[in-house]
Each structure stands twice: as C-alpha cells, then as structure tokens.
C-alpha cells in the first residue's frame, strides 16, 4: 500500500504526534508499505528551527525507510493564538500545494492536532480523489478552549462546523481514545466509520533497565534519591504548577522532582521554582529521542499530569505507555476518565485528582515508603505494556486504511452505476 501521511510534527521533534506517526510508520515500511510523510521543518515547541535545518520551500530526505517531504511554513513559538494560527494555516497551504506534486498514493491520512492540517489534507484528498483518513488525537478546537486559549463565539462555532465537515468527509476516522469516538459519533458521524486505536509504546525501544548512573550523576542525582519524573512537553494542558506547589510541600529531602522537556510553560515553572528557592526540582532541556529510555531509567515514579478540566477526561498521554514499557509505577494526576480507567484496571499505579498539591505530595511520600507496593506496580506495568504496543497500533491503522480503500471503492462503484443510462 502507498500511504501519504500529513502531519505538521515529525522527528527530530519529540512531541506525542511526531513520535506516534514515526513509530507506526517504521512498522509499515518494515511490512512492505511505501510511506511518504508530508511535514514541516522541525521547530516545535519553541518555534526555532532545529540545528542543521533551513526553512526551505521543499526538501526530501529519508528516515528509516520513510520518505520525508518537508515544506516551508511560518514558524512561531507554541504561544499566542494569532501566531499559532498563522503557523497552522501556513502548513495547511504549503502541505496542500506540496501534496499536489507527490506520486498518487492509495490512501491519504492526516493526524490532528492541529486542525488546519486536516483541512489542507481533506482539500488535497478531494482534488486528487483519494481515500481520506483522519486521525483525531484531540478534539480541536475544544482542546484550545479547554486550556483557555480561545473563547466560545462565532469564530469557534464556524470552526466546529468545519470540524464536523472533515469527519463526514473522511472515509474513516481514527480516534485515539473511546471518549473521542463517543463525542464524534454523538455529533452524527456514523459509528461504523470511527475506529478506536489507542496510544501505545514501542517495546523495541522501551524496556526495563537499571538506573543510568552516569546520567544521574551528570544531572546531580544521588543513588539514594527518589526521583519523580515528568518526561515530555511542559505545556498549557499539563497544569504543572500544581507539581511545583507539591514540591514546596515535600519535606523528605530524598524526594526529587525531575522535568525533562520543552514547552510554553517551562520558563514560568523555572521562574517560580527559583522564586521559592526549591532545591528539590530539576529542569532538563528536551533530550534526543535515542536517550529517552535512559532518562526514564532515572525515575522511581512516572508522573503523568494533566489539567483539571473535564475535556481532558478523554486523553491518553503517550508518556503513560512509555512508563509502562519501562516497567515503572505510574502516578496519574488527571480528571477521572479514560487514562485513570487503564491505570486502575491494569494496576500499574494510582490516580489522584488534579489541583490538590497536598494530596500529590502525600501520595508521593506514601508510595516512597511502600517499596512492596511499588514493586507490584512495576510487575503489572511490565505485564500490561504488551497490550498497548506501537506494533499493535500500527496493525490497527493499516486495517483502517484498508477499510477506507474498500469504502472509497464501493462509493465510486455506486456513483458509476447511478451514472449509467437506464
């Protein structure tokens, strides 16, 4: 199968979308599919081109057998509604134009967020008469309303109508969590065309390992430190000031909080930590994908933290599955929903509500003092991880592509029959 996949983020960027698309595409190539990824030049989340790249009109390269076509975009930091939308719209336009010159694929797919990439991909599919598959990781624009970046009003209502048009235009819609599927179906999209493909972990990269002593020493951690790690983007959706508040209430000097990653909230979190003179919190810049398993190895407890907003009940953070692959116990701080259901069902850790720093600090202290419970969570994480692999996810997406091809073929045949003279 020839797949053209549109995504505005791709490695060497490290966010969830880039990782998800890349790790699945590696399996597709291994299975004999021809995959082209149409993307932008790497700049997320700081809005600065990565070293070694230039923002050209078009550049073609190859990553692990995946053909990567990068197109020019307006580059802006992941902050501020106007600049972000200009960034999104520029990729919508240039990816559409770039896609016109690509060899004809069997299926065209796009991953959200962000929403405007899906608009460009949908237009491209209609112009080239291609089966269109839309993957929905977040219900955009609802997600930006949830973090306070946009308010209800006429522009938002117009975008929601366009969002519904995209769902209806797609042959198949892929939802990353059941809650997203439920929301899409409740808006009138036929249930048969909405597939659920949960997030997952690449077990070829993430597996239990001993703490990387050299890395720990380089970052100032001792062998007796109990490290609570948040590995990934420090964004508006994560509500991480709650963790800083919890750190301020933590009295055990061996408990250390580790943030590894970039994001719009990073500078604010660092400033607040310095203002309070907290020496139990460490901030490390985003690291290359290749050493993230070593970073996870430092952690005694994986912190998965999401803002206390009802919208985020239907989110499944990728870091949760990476932690499971590493055999780590998980402390999930989020609205009760799809993620907490998995954590509790699989018995890989505990869940507590957001916006309660005292409860967060107490939970961490309680887990540290109960090594038997932590060991049990580790065993369950190792056992559960194979049920949430990228390989399984990649297989399910291929099935979705196959369904899209079949539905498009049936629709074309029906149109042809109707066009025949009676």
Residue pairs with C-beta under 8 A, 6 or more apart in sequence:
1 33
1 34
1 106
1 107
1 398
1 401
1 402
1 405
2 33
2 34
2 36
2 103
2 104
2 105
2 106
2 107
3 25
3 28
3 33
3 34
3 35
3 36
3 105
3 106
3 107
3 109
3 401
4 36
4 38
4 99
4 102
4 105
4 107
4 108
4 109
4 130
5 21
5 25
5 35
5 36
5 37
5 38
5 109
5 110
5 111
6 37
6 38
6 39
6 95
6 99
6 108
6 109
6 110
6 111
6 117
6 120
6 121
6 124
7 17
7 18
7 21
7 37
7 38
7 39
7 110
7 111
7 117
8 17
8 39
8 40
8 73
8 88
8 91
8 95
8 114
8 117
9 15
9 17
9 18
9 21
9 39
9 40
9 42
9 44
10 18
10 21
10 22
10 37
10 39
10 40
10 42
10 68
11 18
11 19
11 22
11 42
11 63
11 289
12 42
12 50
12 288
12 289
13 42
13 43
13 44
13 50
14 232
14 233
14 261
14 286
14 287
14 289
14 292
15 44
15 45
15 232
15 233
16 137
16 199
16 232
16 233
16 317
16 318
17 111
17 113
17 137
18 44
19 289
19 318
20 111
20 137
20 199
20 318
20 390
20 393
21 37
21 111
22 37
22 63
22 66
23 202
23 390
23 394
24 390
24 393
24 394
24 397
25 35
25 37
25 66
25 394
26 64
26 65
26 66
27 390
27 391
27 394
27 395
28 35
28 394
28 398
29 35
29 64
29 65
29 66
30 65
31 398
33 398
34 67
34 105
35 65
35 66
35 67
36 66
36 67
36 68
36 69
36 102
36 105
37 66
37 67
37 68
37 69
38 69
38 71
38 95
38 98
38 99
38 102
39 68
39 69
39 70
39 71
39 95
40 70
40 71
40 72
40 73
40 91
40 94
40 95
41 49
41 50
41 53
41 54
41 55
41 56
41 59
41 70
41 72
41 73
41 75
42 49
42 50
42 53
43 49
43 50
43 75
44 78
45 77
45 78
45 233
45 235
45 262
45 263
45 264
46 77
46 78
46 262
47 75
47 76
47 77
47 78
47 79
47 83
47 87
48 75
48 77
49 55
49 75
53 70
55 72
55 73
55 75
56 70
56 72
57 71
57 72
57 94
58 69
58 70
58 71
58 72
58 98
59 69
59 70
60 67
60 68
60 69
60 70
61 68
61 70
62 68
69 98
69 102
71 91
71 94
71 95
71 97
71 98
72 90
72 94
73 87
73 90
73 91
73 94
74 86
74 87
74 89
74 90
75 87
76 83
76 84
76 86
76 87
77 83
77 264
78 84
78 235
78 263
78 264
79 264
81 144
81 149
81 150
84 149
85 116
88 114
88 115
88 116
88 117
89 116
91 116
91 117
91 120
92 116
92 117
92 119
92 120
93 120
95 117
95 120
95 121
95 124
96 120
96 121
96 123
96 124
99 108
99 120
99 121
99 124
99 128
100 124
100 127
100 128
104 128
104 130
105 130
106 131
106 401
106 405
107 130
107 131
107 132
107 133
107 401
107 404
107 405
108 121
108 124
108 125
108 128
108 130
108 131
108 132
108 133
109 121
109 132
109 133
109 134
109 135
109 401
110 117
110 118
110 120
110 121
110 122
110 132
110 133
110 134
110 135
111 117
111 135
111 137
112 118
112 134
112 135
112 136
112 137
112 138
112 140
113 137
113 138
113 140
113 143
114 140
115 140
115 141
115 159
115 163
118 134
118 166
119 162
119 166
121 132
121 134
122 132
122 134
122 165
122 166
122 169
122 170
124 130
125 131
125 132
125 169
126 132
126 169
130 408
131 171
131 401
131 404
131 405
131 407
131 408
132 169
132 170
132 171
132 404
133 170
133 171
133 172
133 173
133 174
133 400
133 401
133 404
134 166
134 167
134 170
134 172
134 173
134 174
135 173
135 174
135 176
135 197
135 397
136 167
136 173
136 174
136 175
136 176
136 180
136 184
137 176
138 180
138 315
139 180
139 183
139 184
139 311
139 314
140 163
141 150
141 156
141 159
141 160
141 163
142 311
143 237
143 311
144 150
145 151
145 152
145 156
145 311
146 237
146 307
146 309
146 311
146 312
147 236
147 237
147 307
147 309
148 236
149 236
150 156
164 187
164 188
164 189
167 173
167 184
167 187
167 189
168 188
168 189
170 193
170 404
171 193
171 403
171 404
171 405
171 407
171 408
171 411
172 193
172 194
172 195
172 400
172 401
172 403
172 404
172 407
173 184
173 189
173 193
173 194
173 195
174 194
174 195
174 196
174 197
174 397
174 400
175 181
175 184
175 194
175 195
175 196
175 197
176 196
176 197
176 198
176 199
176 316
177 196
177 198
177 199
177 314
177 315
177 316
177 338
178 196
178 314
178 338
179 313
179 314
179 337
179 338
180 314
181 194
181 195
181 196
183 314
184 194
185 191
185 194
193 407
195 396
195 399
195 400
195 403
197 393
197 396
197 397
197 400
198 316
198 388
198 393
199 316
199 317
199 318
199 320
199 321
199 388
199 393
200 321
200 388
200 389
200 390
200 392
200 393
201 318
201 321
201 322
201 324
201 325
201 385
201 388
201 389
201 390
202 325
202 389
202 390
202 391
203 325
203 385
203 386
203 389
203 390
203 391
205 293
205 325
206 293
206 296
206 322
206 325
206 326
206 385
207 293
207 325
207 326
207 327
208 326
208 327
208 378
208 382
209 293
209 294
209 297
209 326
210 297
211 297
211 298
212 294
212 297
212 298
213 223
215 291
215 294
215 295
215 297
215 298
216 222
216 223
216 225
216 298
219 258
219 282
219 284
219 298
220 282
221 227
221 256
221 258
221 282
221 298
224 254
225 254
225 255
225 256
226 252
226 254
226 255
226 256
226 300
226 301
226 368
227 256
227 258
227 298
227 299
227 300
227 301
228 255
228 256
228 257
228 258
228 299
228 300
228 301
228 303
228 331
228 364
229 258
229 260
229 295
229 296
229 298
229 299
229 301
229 302
229 303
230 238
230 240
230 243
230 257
230 258
230 259
230 260
230 261
230 303
230 304
230 305
230 319
231 258
231 260
231 261
231 292
231 295
231 296
231 299
231 302
231 319
231 322
232 260
232 261
232 317
232 318
232 319
233 261
233 262
233 263
234 240
234 259
234 261
234 262
234 263
234 264
234 265
234 266
234 269
235 263
235 264
235 265
236 264
236 265
236 307
237 306
237 307
237 312
237 315
238 263
238 265
238 305
238 306
238 307
239 305
239 306
239 307
239 308
239 354
239 355
240 259
240 265
240 269
240 305
241 265
241 268
241 269
241 272
242 305
242 333
242 354
242 355
242 356
242 357
242 360
243 257
243 259
243 303
243 305
243 333
243 357
243 360
244 269
244 272
244 273
244 276
244 278
244 281
245 357
246 257
246 357
246 358
246 360
246 361
246 364
247 257
247 273
247 278
247 280
247 281
247 361
248 276
248 278
248 357
249 357
249 358
249 361
250 257
250 280
250 361
250 364
250 365
252 365
252 368
253 280
254 368
255 280
255 364
255 365
255 368
256 280
256 281
256 282
257 280
257 281
257 282
257 303
258 282
258 284
258 298
258 299
259 266
259 269
259 281
259 282
259 283
259 284
260 284
260 285
260 286
260 287
260 295
261 285
261 286
262 285
262 286
266 283
269 283
270 283
273 281
273 283
284 295
287 295
292 322
293 326
296 302
296 322
296 323
296 326
296 328
297 326
299 323
299 326
299 328
300 328
300 329
300 368
300 374
301 328
301 329
301 330
301 331
301 364
301 367
301 368
301 374
302 319
302 320
302 322
302 323
302 326
302 328
302 329
302 330
302 331
302 349
303 331
303 333
304 317
304 319
304 320
304 323
304 330
304 331
304 332
304 333
304 334
304 339
305 333
305 334
305 354
306 312
306 315
306 317
306 333
306 334
306 335
306 339
306 354
307 354
308 334
308 335
308 353
308 354
308 355
309 335
310 335
312 334
312 335
312 337
313 334
313 335
313 336
313 337
313 338
314 337
314 338
315 334
315 337
315 338
315 339
316 338
316 339
316 342
317 339
320 330
320 332
320 339
320 342
320 343
321 385
321 388
323 330
323 348
323 381
324 330
324 346
324 348
324 381
324 382
324 384
324 385
324 388
325 381
325 385
326 381
327 378
327 379
327 381
327 382
327 385
328 377
328 378
328 381
329 348
329 349
329 367
329 374
329 377
329 378
329 381
330 343
330 348
330 349
330 350
330 377
330 381
331 349
331 350
331 352
331 360
331 363
331 364
331 367
332 339
332 340
332 343
332 349
332 350
332 351
332 352
333 351
333 352
333 353
333 354
333 360
334 340
334 351
334 354
335 353
335 354
336 351
336 353
339 351
340 351
342 348
343 349
343 350
343 351
344 351
346 380
346 381
346 384
346 387
347 376
347 377
347 380
348 377
348 380
348 381
348 384
349 377
349 381
350 363
350 367
352 359
352 360
352 363
353 359
367 373
367 374
368 374
